Structure formats: structure tokens, C-alpha cells
Amino acid sequence: MSPTPATYSIGIPGKPWGDAECNQWLSRQCRQRSYESEVLSKIEQLHSRFDVEEYGRLEYGDECFPLVAIRSRDWNNDLPVMLVTGGVHGYETSGVHGALLFVDQHAEDYAGRVNLMVAPCVSPWAYERIHRWNPSAIDPNRSFYDNSPAEESAALMRLVAPLVNRVVMHIDLHETTDTDETEFRPALAARDGKSFTPGGIPDGFYLVDDSENPQPEFQQSVIAAVEKVAHIAPADDNNEIIGSPVVARGVIEYPLKQLGLCASITSARYKTTTEVYPDSPRATPEQCNTAQAVAVCAAIDYALTHQ
């Protein structure tokens, strides 16, 4: 891991950013990969087996990004709805490609048993820039609330709104990376005019449950499945993972709704956020994608059995 900077390179320490600082930050963001060739092309290959819908478009300057969701082909309103989201933070690669891997290799196994809704890349601009924020320096995964300032979040909430009370399980696919510590957390502190306190990055897979409606057996069923393909993050010396108490092996809790997190957008009983560590010397990109897909299957299987 690169050294954590003592101060961020934009702004004045202790002073929140204004427009000038946000524009300076934006000027540094470069396109590093293609949403069209890496994501939309894979979705197009799934079109013969699943329903694909455009649920919005993001327009940033002269760039336009269609937002695309994948649905079960034979949608049946009598069946439970399972929601899978990925790429809310665009830089978290296995969230996107793990969701697509699940659809390609496993989704048809649930035909006639569930209705699947998969939004594999919620933040395509950030996917291309390998960043956490959108062009306005807003974190979509802190923006899932009414009158959201992030169009990525608002568009997903509009898509899900007709189903919000019918979703039984929602799994949101994320990563925790070394750059969280070297770039994204320092940038967040600078943006908000706060001091940055260095922390650690957990080596392995873990889950975030909802502290307002914890489902420990559900979380542990996902951990048990993923452990067959990827290692689970241990607690640190304080029995914490990224500053939160470990409530069970590989599980921490957040107040999802209070924080405006993606996993809070439905009334689903079973909710979880996955966190994969792609920078581990014990993991490959393929293993990270597989861990995400396995987590989705385990979450659906548990919800089907316990709905």
C-alpha cells in the first residue's frame, strides 16, 4: 500500500471545499476504462436470455451514460423480488463484474422461483474514472434519500420505487481497497474540512448488516458460502473492521437508512452489503468476482428458504 498523505493536495486543511476546489478535483479525473466496452457490451450479450431496460441516462458535459438494469424474462408478480446492485462506487470493480457473472452463470437457475432485478453498474462515470464520487464530488452511496443530490442514486430509487415493498432480499456489491486509505478517505476529509485519521484496510471478505434490522443468520449464511471461494476478513486488535465492532465473524453493522446507503432503498427483510478486498495477495480478480456471485446466490437461497 502507498503511504497515506498527511494532507490532501486540494484545498486548505480544515476548510470545506467550495466550487473552485471541486472544479480542481474534477479537472484531475481522467477516463481510464470504457463502460461501453466492458459493461454495456456484456449486458448486450445477455439480452437473448433476460429482459434489459434502460432506466435513466446520466449526462455530464458532452458525455452520456445509459443506466441499464437486467430483469427476469418471465416476470411473475406472484413471485418474490430479489434485488442485486453493483458499481454504486464505480471504482469497486468486482461489484460490477460479480453482478454480471451472477446473471450469466447463475440467474437462470432461479427462473420460476424469483423475480430478479440486477443493476450492475449504478455509477458508470465513476466506473470509467475508477473513482468513488460522481463529477460533483458527491458519493452516491451516501445519497440514497429523497431529493438526492446524486442522479445515480435518484435514478436507481425511481427504478425500484414500484417494487420497494415487494423486495425480499437486496444485496449491494462493494469492495474495500487500498486506495480507500491512500486516496478516497483523505479526499473525503479534505472535501468536508475535517482532519484525516489513518486506519487499516481489512484483508478479506466481509459484510455490512443493517443495525436497525439485523439478520445475523442471513449474514452468516452468506459468509459460510463465500468462505469456500475466498478468505474472510479477520477482526483487528480492537475486534473491529474499518472502525466498526465485529458482531459476528466477518460481519459489521451500519444504520443503513441514516447513512443514505444503497442497501436501505427497499423494505426488504434481508439486506447486506458485500465488501471484497481486491488488493489482497491472496486474491485474484477472478476470485473477487466469484466471491460476489457466490454471495448473491447464498443470499437468494437463504431468502427463498426463510421468506
N, C-alpha and C positions, 0 to 999 in steps of 0.2 A: 504494500500500500504506500502511496506517495505521502510525504509529510503533510500534516494538516496546517494550513496557513494560519498565522497568528491573527491577521486581519484580512478581510476580503479586499479585492483590488478595485472595487467600485464603491463610491460613497464615503461619507465621513463617519467614523465609528461613533455609535450612539445616536445617530440621526437617521430616521427613516428615509427611504428613497422618495424622491419626487419624480416628476416626469423626465427630467434630464438624466437621472441615474437609470431609470427604466429603459430609456432610449439607448443609453450607452450599453447596458446589458444586452438589449436586443440586437444591437449592431454587431455583437460578437458571436451571435448564434448562426452557425453555418449548416447547411444541408449536408448530411453525411451518408444518408441512405435513402432508398426510394420506397415510399408507401405503396405506390402503384405496382412496382415490380415484385416487391417482397410480400405484400399483404393482399392487395386487391386481386392480383393475378391468381393467388392461391384460392381466394374466395370464388373467383370465376370458375375454377376447376371443380368446385363443389356444387355448382348451380344445377347440375343434372340430377343431383340426389336430394337437394334441400331447397327450400324457398329462401331467396335472398332479397332483402329490401333495403333501399336507401332511406334512412330515417332523418336525414338532415345534410346540410353542407356547411362547412366552415370556409369562410372567405377572409383571408389575411393578405392584404395588399393585392398583388396580382396572382396569388395562389388560391386554389380552390380544392378542398378535400371532401369528397363524398364520405359520409358516415354510413356504414353498412352493417346490418345485422343478419344473422342466419337463423332460420326457423325450421322446426319440424315440418316436413312436407304435408303430412296428413294431420293437420292441427285439429284437435278434438276438444271442444270446450268442457267435456266431462272429465278430462284428464288433468292431473296436477301439472303446474308450470314450474320448470326448473330454469333458473337464470344464471348464465355464465358471462362474466365481464373480464376483459383484459385490456392492457395498454392504457389504463387511466393515467398512469405515469408512462409517457411514451418511451422513456429510456429503458424500461424494465422488459427486456426483450422476450424472455420466456413466458411472460404473461400473455403476450400476443400469440406467439407461435405454439405455446402449450394449448391455448384455446383452439387454435386451428388444427393442431394434432388430435385433440379430443374429437372434434367434429369429424375429421377424416377417418379416424380409426375406430371410434367407439360410439358415436352418436346414433348410428343406425341400430345398435343393439337395444336401444330404448324405444324403438318405434312401437306405437300402440300402447305404450305404458306411461309415457310422459309427453308433455309438450316442452320442447327445448327452445329457448331463446338465447342466442350467443352473440354478444357484441365484442368482437375480438380485439379491436383497436379503437378505443374511445378517443384517444388524443393523437391523431395522425401527424399534425405539425410537430409535436414533441417527439414522436417516433422518428421522424426524419432528422431532427436535430440532436437526438439522444439526450433529451432533457426532461426534467420533471415538470416544468411550468409550461404555460401557453405563451404566446407572444406578448401578453400584457403582464408577464411576470406573476401570474396567478396560478396557484396549484389547484388543478381540477379536483383532486381528492381531498380538498378541504372546502369544497364549494357545492356540495350536493344539498341545497336548501332552496326555498322559494326565492325567486328573483335572483338566481345565481349570477355572479359576475363572470362565470366561465361558460361560454357557449357549449363547450364539450359536455359539461355536466348537465346544463339545461336541456340539451338535445336528448341525452340518454334518459332523463327523467320524463320527457314528453313521450318517448318511445314506450317506456314501461308503465306510464300512468294508467292505461286501460286494464293492466294486469296487476296493479300494485297489491290488491288484496287477494289475488289468486296464486301468487308465487309461494311455493312451499319451501324452496331452497334457493339461496343466492350465494354463489362463490365468486369472489373477486380475486383475480390472479395478479400477484405482485412479486417484486424482488427487493432485497436489501443488498446494496452493492458497496464496494469500497468507495466509490465516488459520492455516496451519501455523506461520508465523513470528510472527504477532501474537497468537495465542491458544493453539493446541494445544501447541506446544513449550514456551512459558513455563509453561503449566499442568502439563505433564509434569514439568518441572524442579521446580516448586513441590511437586507431589504427592510426589515422591521425595526432597525435601530437598536438591536439588542446585542449583548455580548454572546460570543460563541463559546460553549463549554465542550471540549473534545470528549468523545465517548468511544465505544468499541463497536465493531461490526460482528454479529454472531456468525459463526461458521456452520451453516447448515439450514435446513428447512424448519420453519415454524409457522404457527397460525395465530391470528388475532380474532378472538371471540368478542361478542357484544357484552359488555359489563352490565348492561341494563336487562339483558335476557340471555344469560349464559346457558350454553348447551354443552356441558363437558363431555358427555358420552359421544355426541356427534363429533366434536373436535378430536377426541381420541381415536375414533374410528378412521378418520382421515389420516392422522399421524401413523397409525398402525399400517395402513395401506402404503403410504409413501415410504415408510422405513424400508420396505422391500426393494426400493429402487434408488433411494437417496438417504444420506445421513441426516439425523435430526439435530438441530442446534442445541447445545447444552446451555444451561444457565451459567451466568458469570459468578464471580465470588460473592456477589450480593444477592444471589438467587434471582437475578433479573435478566431480561433480554431487552436490549436497547432502552434501558431505564425503567422498564415495567416489571412488576413482580411476575414470576413464573407461577401460574396457578395449577398447572399440570405439565407433564413432560412435553416440551415443545409448544406450549400454549401460553399466551398472554391475553389480556383483555383491554379494550378501549371502549369508551362511551361513543358508539358509532354515530348516533344521531347528533349528539352535542358537537362532535368534531366535523360534521359535514362530510363523512366518509361515504364512498360509493356503496358499501355493503348495507347502508341504512335506508336505501331508497324504496324498499318494499316492506310489507308487514310479514315477510317470511319468518317462520319459526326458526328455521335453520339457516344461519348466516355465518360465513367465515371469510377471512382474507388470508390468502396464502402468501408466504414470503420465502423465496428461494435465494440462495447465495451463489450467484454465478461465478464469483471470483475465487471460490474455494479451489485449492489444488486437488481436491478430491472429487471435483465435479467437472463434467463436460457440458457444452451447450445442449447436446442431445439428452443427457441425463436430466438437465434442468427442465427441458420441455416435457420429457416423460413424467417427471415428478408432478408437474402441473396437471397433465392429462389424467394421471392416476388419482390425484386429489379430487378432480371433478367427478370421476367415476365413483369413488368412495363416498363422496358427499351425496350424489344422487341415489346410490344404493341404500345408504342409511335413511335418507328422507323417504324413499319408497317403502321401506320396511316399517318406519315409525310415524308415518303421517297420520 
